[in-house]
Amino acid sequence: MAGLKQPRASASARTWNWFEHRLGLAKPLVEAAEHPTPASSASWWYVFGSAATVLLVLQVVTGILLALVYTSSASEAWSSLQFLNHNVTLGWFLRAIHGWGSDFMIAIVLIHMAQVFLFGAYKFPRELTWIIGVFLLLLTLGMAFTGQVLRFDQDAYWGLGIGASIMSRVPLIGGALVHMMLGGPIIGGPTLSRFFALHVFVIPGILLALVGLHVWMVLRLGINEWPMPGRIVRKSTYEREYHELTQKTGVPFVPDAAWKDAVFAAAIILAVMACALFFGPFGPTGQPDPTIIQTAPKPDFAFLWIYAVLAYLPPSMETPMVFIAPVVIISILLLLPLIAGEGEKHWSRRPVAVLMVSVIAVTLGVFTNLATTTDWSPIMDAWASDPVPPGYLHDRSPLEREGALVLQNKQCRNCHSLDGVGGQRGPALDSIAARMTEDQIIRQVLQGGGNMPAYGNALSPAETQALVSFLMTLRGPNLSPAVDASRGLTDTSQLHLPAEQASPRTP
């Protein structure tokens, strides 16, 4: 009746209507939830993408909570993690969830990409979706690496030292890249600040933006249908055929497919929590100190295979493998949908694809397993306090003898041998001055390189001068000092001396 008043809406309904009138989100959200999905795609094989997204949210939430306590200072980072582990209620559990969540996220993203590849979901019109997925994988690995550095323990310090030495091998711009990565020539306070910014702001920001774009493209282009043998993807007909398929067999994503995603994501979260509870957080191990060489640091699980590959490669193959292989692999992944955007999707009609995935999975598994028992490349055989052989001290100046003392006190012989006695992790020092110039030795000591970390923040200028002075006397029998060919033969007096005069004090 006209005289009756309409019932007044509840406060919550009025609030919802107020926001909806201004934002207009209800319709697009409902459309996204109810977007038609091929019935064959409402399968347990299609749950990995959603699980990876849920793990990303878990990492963001736990990362924010950790950042409330963590101190991104070279002098306080290690202590702040110890405080989290032992003084904050369930702080160790929060760290463990964040660490294990990272490993699970990498594993799920890899499985998801393998499934997409085997199901041919990178083909037309989803080429850009695959390309964005490749960048998401790289960013996920970047998050894991920068997260390990933030622990700033022995593993982080040595791992970052190796990463810096690898970066320094880039032709022409290697030095600039190392300086940009470390915030200077050595690992120190600016290094941690830069990695904190990368881990907390830069990489997560890009990652969240690309995930949003990735999800938008899945909604726009539809979820890949279950591949059938003989169903060929052709750019001229595929979109029409897919539209007809969704009209005939399509089901709304919510709830027909979403419940499987929810169940699997919940199972993964429970698995992360179980690992966190039973195995605890990752580190921190010993405090970062380049003079403590007895440790056998290794990277986190996701990078163990790289550690094993570098350990087993001949030294001459390291640089080509480090720079050529990643560029080739990433280029292949990015170009794959542009080159093979049409054709069969079903794995039974693509034996090469199945073989590739199998070989990659077995290779990663084998090298990861090897890395759990592999010594530091080439061999770690720690020094047992043997003194510097007397022959290396004969007829040396006081400064050079002081350098021999620095060599001993800083435990350099844990990695380097003299007269066959000492560690085998690094090259022998008996003829180091015949292989490297003084400038090169100084740079190696201060900035590191190869498997050697930077010692610039562990040596005073006087200690560095004394150490280099002693090392410059080690030229081996009948060898001339090393010469920097790039500077030209400006000083020929030493070059033309007989070998016995050029190195009169070599034992």
TITI-348292 format. One record per residue (C-alpha): residue number from 1; residue in one letter; x, y, z. Coordinates in pm, whole numbers, padded with zeros to 5 digits. Layout:
N
   pos   code       c1       c2       c3
   NUM      A        X        Y        Z
...
END
This chain:
507
   pos   code       c1       c2       c3
     1      M    00000    00000    00000
     2      A    00113    00352   -00079
     3      G    00095    00460    00283
     4      L    00329    00188    00412
     5      K    00694    00275    00468
     6      Q    00973    00061    00328
     7      P    01175   -00118    00600
     8      R    01492    00070    00688
     9      A    01813   -00100    00571
    10      S    02052   -00226    00835
    11      A    02368   -00031    00919
    12      S    02588   -00285    00745
    13      A    02375   -00274    00432
    14      R    02386    00104    00429
    15      T    02765    00097    00469
    16      W    02799   -00154    00185
    17      N    02572    00050   -00041
    18      W    02770    00365    00040
    19      F    03100    00208   -00067
    20      E    02951    00022   -00362
    21      H    02792    00338   -00499
    22      R    03135    00499   -00507
    23      L    03360    00205   -00599
    24      G    03133   -00014   -00811
    25      L    03331   -00331   -00733
    26      A    03047   -00577   -00682
    27      K    02966   -00637   -01048
    28      P    03324   -00697   -01173
    29      L    03399   -00918   -00869
    30      V    03090   -01128   -00928
    31      E    03171   -01155   -01297
    32      A    03526   -01266   -01213
    33      A    03401   -01526   -00966
    34      E    03143   -01663   -01207
    35      H    03352   -01651   -01524
    36      P    03290   -01967   -01726
    37      T    03553   -02237   -01701
    38      P    03565   -02545   -01922
    39      A    03436   -02835   -01710
    40      S    03750   -03031   -01794
    41      S    03959   -02754   -01639
    42      A    03785   -02779   -01301
    43      S    04052   -03035   -01215
    44      W    04312   -03099   -00946
    45      W    04576   -03038   -01214
    46      Y    04477   -02670   -01228
    47      V    04525   -02577   -00861
    48      F    04895   -02477   -00859
    49      G    04850   -02118   -00975
    50      S    04604   -02037   -00697
    51      A    04828   -02208   -00441
    52      A    05126   -01996   -00551
    53      T    04915   -01681   -00511
    54      V    04807   -01783   -00160
    55      L    05171   -01852   -00068
    56      L    05265   -01506   -00195
    57      V    05004   -01352    00035
    58      L    05146   -01560    00322
    59      Q    05496   -01431    00246
    60      V    05377   -01071    00239
    61      V    05193   -01099    00571
    62      T    05474   -01281    00754
    63      G    05732   -01050    00597
    64      I    05553   -00742    00730
    65      L    05542   -00893    01079
    66      L    05912   -00979    01067
    67      A    06001   -00630    00946
    68      L    05853   -00488    01267
    69      V    06142   -00643    01462
    70      Y    06420   -00697    01207
    71      T    06697   -00437    01197
    72      S    06856   -00385    00855
    73      S    07194   -00292    00997
    74      A    07513   -00485    00938
    75      S    07592   -00469    01309
    76      E    07240   -00553    01432
    77      A    07080   -00783    01169
    78      W    07222   -01106    01312
    79      S    07132   -01005    01668
    80      S    06778   -00906    01571
    81      L    06718   -01254    01426
    82      Q    06853   -01412    01743
    83      F    06613   -01189    01937
    84      L    06327   -01308    01716
    85      N    06426   -01670    01768
    86      H    06464   -01660    02146
    87      N    06294   -01354    02294
    88      V    05979   -01287    02089
    89      T    05683   -01514    02156
    90      L    05656   -01752    01857
    91      G    05909   -01537    01674
    92      W    06098   -01851    01570
    93      F    05774   -01996    01432
    94      L    05703   -01681    01232
    95      R    06054   -01692    01083
    96      A    06013   -02061    01006
    97      I    05683   -02005    00826
    98      H    05840   -01727    00619
    99      G    06143   -01942    00530
   100      W    05953   -02259    00449
   101      G    05688   -02058    00265
   102      S    05962   -01934    00033
   103      D    06078   -02287   -00051
   104      F    05721   -02408   -00103
   105      M    05643   -02110   -00324
   106      I    05941   -02180   -00550
   107      A    05844   -02548   -00574
   108      I    05479   -02470   -00654
   109      V    05572   -02211   -00916
   110      L    05808   -02461   -01085
   111      I    05541   -02732   -01082
   112      H    05286   -02486   -01218
   113      M    05516   -02386   -01505
   114      A    05590   -02751   -01586
   115      Q    05215   -02825   -01591
   116      V    05146   -02524   -01814
   117      F    05425   -02634   -02049
   118      L    05308   -02997   -02071
   119      F    04945   -02889   -02121
   120      G    05043   -02644   -02397
   121      A    04882   -02356   -02211
   122      Y    05152   -02118   -02337
   123      K    05017   -02133   -02690
   124      F    04790   -01878   -02859
   125      P    04637   -01659   -02721
   126      R    04815   -01702   -02385
   127      E    05169   -01620   -02499
   128      L    05199   -01308   -02284
   129      T    05056   -01493   -01983
   130      W    05345   -01742   -02011
   131      I    05607   -01467   -02057
   132      I    05482   -01290   -01744
   133      G    05497   -01625   -01565
   134      V    05867   -01658   -01655
   135      F    05936   -01320   -01499
   136      L    05733   -01421   -01192
   137      L    05958   -01727   -01151
   138      L    06272   -01510   -01174
   139      L    06131   -01263   -00922
   140      T    06040   -01548   -00687
   141      L    06399   -01672   -00703
   142      G    06517   -01314   -00647
   143      M    06303   -01292   -00334
   144      A    06457   -01615   -00204
   145      F    06814   -01500   -00267
   146      T    06771   -01155   -00116
   147      G    06594   -01312    00182
   148      Q    06893   -01536    00251
   149      V    07124   -01233    00240
   150      L    06913   -01057    00504
   151      R    07003   -01329    00754
   152      F    07355   -01188    00728
   153      D    07515   -01497    00875
   154      Q    07809   -01702    00750
   155      D    07604   -01865    00474
   156      A    07475   -01528    00358
   157      Y    07817   -01362    00370
   158      W    07999   -01629    00174
   159      G    07710   -01682   -00066
   160      L    07695   -01312   -00139
   161      G    08072   -01306   -00184
   162      I    08046   -01575   -00450
   163      G    07753   -01394   -00612
   164      A    07957   -01073   -00624
   165      S    08253   -01253   -00776
   166      I    08026   -01401   -01043
   167      M    07884   -01057   -01114
   168      S    08234   -00914   -01143
   169      R    08303   -01141   -01441
   170      V    08052   -00957   -01662
   171      P    08262   -00799   -01939
   172      L    08315   -00422   -01926
   173      I    08054   -00345   -01658
   174      G    08134   -00615   -01400
   175      G    08296   -00374   -01154
   176      A    08010   -00127   -01177
   177      L    07754   -00404   -01124
   178      V    07935   -00527   -00812
   179      H    07953   -00172   -00675
   180      M    07583   -00123   -00743
   181      M    07492   -00455   -00580
   182      L    07710   -00418   -00270
   183      G    07687   -00042   -00231
   184      G    08066   -00026   -00246
   185      P    08368   -00245   -00315
   186      I    08310   -00472   -00013
   187      I    08022   -00640    00174
   188      G    07910   -00408    00452
   189      G    07630   -00195    00590
   190      P    07526   -00045    00254
   191      T    07502   -00398    00113
   192      L    07242   -00502    00367
   193      S    07044   -00180    00319
   194      R    07025   -00239   -00056
   195      F    06916   -00600   -00020
   196      F    06658   -00500    00240
   197      A    06513   -00247   -00003
   198      L    06510   -00508   -00279
   199      H    06351   -00777   -00064
   200      V    06091   -00561    00108
   201      F    06000   -00298   -00151
   202      V    06130   -00340   -00504
   203      I    06086   -00710   -00582
   204      P    05755   -00754   -00392
   205      G    05613   -00445   -00561
   206      I    05697   -00572   -00909
   207      L    05586   -00923   -00812
   208      L    05244   -00810   -00689
   209      A    05191   -00595   -00999
   210      L    05277   -00883   -01233
   211      V    05062   -01127   -01036
   212      G    04769   -00888   -01074
   213      L    04835   -00863   -01448
   214      H    04875   -01242   -01470
   215      V    04539   -01302   -01297
   216      W    04371   -01040   -01516
   217      M    04493   -01213   -01830
   218      V    04370   -01551   -01703
   219      L    04026   -01397   -01647
   220      R    04028   -01224   -01984
   221      L    04154   -01514   -02195
   222      G    04003   -01799   -01993
   223      I    04157   -02101   -01824
   224      N    04325   -02339   -02065
   225      E    04102   -02632   -02156
   226      W    04211   -02990   -02091
   227      P    04431   -03081   -02390
   228      M    04296   -03352   -02619
   229      P    04502   -03548   -02875
   230      G    04434   -03418   -03222
   231      R    04283   -03087   -03110
   232      I    04510   -02845   -03294
   233      V    04557   -02484   -03188
   234      R    04517   -02251   -03486
   235      K    04518   -01874   -03445
   236      S    04236   -01837   -03698
   237      T    03993   -02069   -03518
   238      Y    04103   -02125   -03156
   239      E    03916   -01838   -02988
   240      R    03588   -01931   -03158
   241      E    03635   -02297   -03065
   242      Y    03717   -02207   -02703
   243      H    03408   -01983   -02679
   244      E    03189   -02265   -02811
   245      L    03347   -02506   -02561
   246      T    03276   -02280   -02263
   247      Q    02918   -02230   -02380
   248      K    02859   -02606   -02403
   249      T    03051   -02737   -02103
   250      G    03141   -02426   -01906
   251      V    03091   -02409   -01530
   252      P    03130   -02106   -01302
   253      F    03474   -02084   -01145
   254      V    03309   -02029   -00806
   255      P    03220   -02278   -00668
   256      D    03277   -02559   -00921
   257      A    03653   -02510   -00963
   258      A    03738   -02277   -00675
   259      W    03673   -02534   -00402
   260      K    03955   -02754   -00531
   261      D    04186   -02452   -00535
   262      A    04084   -02369   -00178
   263      V    04136   -02724   -00050
   264      F    04478   -02758   -00213
   265      A    04593   -02413   -00096
   266      A    04482   -02497    00260
   267      A    04677   -02825    00243
   268      I    04989   -02639    00128
   269      I    04957   -02384    00410
   270      L    04922   -02668    00662
   271      A    05231   -02834    00511
   272      V    05428   -02509    00550
   273      M    05317   -02479    00912
   274      A    05407   -02842    00979
   275      C    05758   -02796    00837
   276      A    05797   -02475    01036
   277      L    05690   -02652    01354
   278      F    05907   -02962    01317
   279      F    06215   -02823    01141
   280      G    06220   -02464    01267
   281      P    06361   -02154    01097
   282      F    06664   -02127    00870
   283      G    06955   -01994    01072
   284      P    07105   -01766    01142
   285      T    07430   -01963    01149
   286      G    07751   -01805    01278
   287      Q    07803   -01432    01266
   288      P    07939   -01304    00933
   289      D    08316   -01302    00960
   290      P    08540   -01361    00658
   291      T    08824   -01470    00886
   292      I    08628   -01774    01006
   293      I    08692   -02017    00724
   294      Q    08620   -02344    00904
   295      T    08254   -02313    00814
   296      A    08115   -02494    00510
   297      P    07839   -02254    00404
   298      K    07580   -02358    00150
   299      P    07291   -02173   -00013
   300      D    06924   -02233    00061
   301      F    06746   -02531   -00090
   302      A    06637   -02358   -00411
   303      F    06998   -02278   -00507
   304      L    07171   -02597   -00396
   305      W    07183   -02731   -00751
   306      I    07380   -02425   -00865
   307      Y    07627   -02483   -00581
   308      A    07681   -02844   -00697
   309      V    07716   -02748   -01063
   310      L    07987   -02492   -00982
   311      A    08160   -02741   -00754
   312      Y    08185   -03007   -01026
   313      L    08261   -02780   -01321
   314      P    08623   -02736   -01429
   315      P    08738   -02380   -01346
   316      S    08768   -02298   -01717
   317      M    08398   -02374   -01765
   318      E    08261   -02168   -01476
   319      T    08240   -01833   -01650
   320      P    08077   -01964   -01972
   321      M    07829   -02166   -01768
   322      V    07747   -01876   -01537
   323      F    07685   -01625   -01816
   324      I    07587   -01818   -02126
   325      A    07362   -02092   -01986
   326      P    07118   -01863   -01795
   327      V    07085   -01625   -02091
   328      V    07014   -01915   -02327
   329      I    06762   -02081   -02092
   330      I    06571   -01759   -02017
   331      S    06570   -01664   -02387
   332      I    06426   -02005   -02480
   333      L    06153   -01971   -02216
   334      L    06059   -01622   -02333
   335      L    06062   -01708   -02704
   336      L    05886   -02044   -02667
   337      P    05525   -01919   -02707
   338      L    05625   -01691   -02995
   339      I    05794   -01976   -03183
   340      A    05557   -02260   -03094
   341      G    05229   -02073   -03050
   342      E    05025   -02319   -03257
   343      G    04993   -02694   -03292
   344      E    04927   -02988   -03060
   345      K    04877   -02937   -02687
   346      H    04850   -03292   -02560
   347      W    05168   -03431   -02405
   348      S    05133   -03765   -02583
   349      R    05179   -03586   -02916
   350      R    05476   -03384   -02785
   351      P    05741   -03638   -02676
   352      V    06021   -03380   -02694
   353      A    05839   -03164   -02437
   354      V    05793   -03460   -02204
   355      L    06159   -03555   -02244
   356      M    06273   -03199   -02169
   357      V    06069   -03176   -01848
   358      S    06191   -03519   -01738
   359      V    06557   -03438   -01803
   360      I    06532   -03102   -01624
   361      A    06356   -03254   -01324
   362      V    06607   -03539   -01292
   363      T    06903   -03301   -01338
   364      L    06779   -03061   -01070
   365      G    06710   -03350   -00836
   366      V    07052   -03511   -00887
   367      F    07249   -03189   -00843
   368      T    07041   -03086   -00541
   369      N    07115   -03422   -00381
   370      L    07485   -03394   -00466
   371      A    07498   -03047   -00311
   372      T    07400   -03187    00028
   373      T    07731   -03375    00043
   374      T    07952   -03176   -00196
   375      D    08254   -02996   -00054
   376      W    08321   -02636   -00136
   377      S    08473   -02613   -00480
   378      P    08733   -02744   -00521
   379      I    08813   -02904   -00181
   380      M    08791   -02783    00178
   381      D    09086   -02910    00382
   382      A    09124   -02675    00677
   383      W    09465   -02567    00802
   384      A    09588   -02719    01127
   385      S    09794   -02424    01260
   386      D    10111   -02519    01068
   387      P    10359   -02227    01078
   388      V    10472   -02045    00767
   389      P    10770   -02245    00634
   390      P    11099   -02078    00741
   391      G    11219   -02054    00380
   392      Y    10940   -01806    00306
   393      L    11066   -01575    00583
   394      H    11438   -01577    00497
   395      D    11578   -01240    00394
   396      R    11239   -01067    00422
   397      S    11197   -00710    00539
   398      P    11016   -00635    00869
   399      L    10707   -00525    00673
   400      E    10704   -00846    00471
   401      R    10745   -01059    00785
   402      E    10454   -00866    00937
   403      G    10256   -00964    00628
   404      A    10337   -01332    00690
   405      L    10200   -01286    01041
   406      V    09881   -01132    00899
   407      L    09852   -01430    00662
   408      Q    09872   -01660    00962
   409      N    09649   -01468    01203
   410      K    09371   -01406    00950
   411      Q    09364   -01781    00878
   412      C    09428   -01735    00508
   413      R    09587   -02079    00502
   414      N    09253   -02243    00573
   415      C    09194   -02191    00201
   416      H    09544   -02145    00056
   417      S    09851   -02364    00088
   418      L    10221   -02280    00115
   419      D    10475   -02545    00022
   420      G    10190   -02796   -00010
   421      V    10060   -02739    00344
   422      G    09723   -02572    00400
   423      G    09374   -02564    00254
   424      Q    09283   -02649   -00102
   425      R    08975   -02431   -00130
   426      G    09173   -02162   -00308
   427      P    09488   -02165   -00524
   428      A    09830   -02221   -00371
   429      L    10021   -01902   -00289
   430      D    10375   -02024   -00366
   431      S    10390   -01836   -00697
   432      I    10103   -01590   -00657
   433      A    10317   -01287   -00752
   434      A    10408   -01454   -01082
   435      R    10038   -01488   -01168
   436      M    09896   -01161   -01036
   437      T    10022   -00805   -01024
   438      E    10028   -00604   -00703
   439      D    09713   -00416   -00804
   440      Q    09535   -00740   -00881
   441      I    09633   -00890   -00545
   442      I    09512   -00580   -00362
   443      R    09183   -00589   -00549
   444      Q    09139   -00961   -00482
   445      V    09206   -00922   -00111
   446      L    08979   -00620   -00065
   447      Q    08697   -00703   -00306
   448      G    08712   -01082   -00329
   449      G    08644   -01292   -00635
   450      G    08588   -01653   -00729
   451      N    08515   -01845   -00410
   452      M    08692   -01581   -00202
   453      P    08490   -01320   -00010
   454      A    08596   -00959    00027
   455      Y    08833   -00891    00318
   456      G    08822   -00513    00291
   457      N    08630   -00478    00615
   458      A    08845   -00734    00801
   459      L    09185   -00581    00737
   460      S    09321   -00243    00835
   461      P    09516   -00046    00572
   462      A    09842   -00133    00752
   463      E    09756   -00504    00757
   464      T    09661   -00494    00391
   465      Q    09990   -00327    00297
   466      A    10192   -00577    00497
   467      L    10003   -00879    00358
   468      V    10038   -00764   -00003
   469      S    10408   -00688    00052
   470      F    10463   -01046    00169
   471      L    10255   -01197   -00112
   472      M    10457   -01001   -00368
   473      T    10767   -01197   -00260
   474      L    10605   -01528   -00352
   475      R    10704   -01586   -00713
   476      G    10820   -01945   -00706
   477      P    11152   -02069   -00847
   478      N    11285   -01901   -01160
   479      L    10968   -01701   -01228
   480      S    10939   -01333   -01315
   481      P    10681   -01109   -01152
   482      A    10343   -01079   -01320
   483      V    10294   -00785   -01557
   484      D    09975   -00600   -01645
   485      A    09987   -00620   -02025
   486      S    09713   -00357   -02058
   487      R    09950   -00089   -01926
   488      G    10223   -00155   -02177
   489      L    10586   -00232   -02111
   490      T    10666    00096   -01940
   491      D    10921   -00051   -01702
   492      T    11145   -00291   -01888
   493      S    11430   -00294   -01641
   494      Q    11275   -00570   -01432
   495      L    11145   -00765   -01729
   496      H    11485   -00828   -01881
   497      L    11658   -00934   -01560
   498      P    11754   -01297   -01529
   499      A    11503   -01497   -01333
   500      E    11737   -01548   -01040
   501      Q    11786   -01168   -01011
   502      A    11418   -01089   -01062
   503      S    11317   -01296   -00761
   504      P    11625   -01321   -00539
   505      R    11433   -01401   -00221
   506      T    11209   -01681   -00349
   507      P    11267   -01996   -00146
END
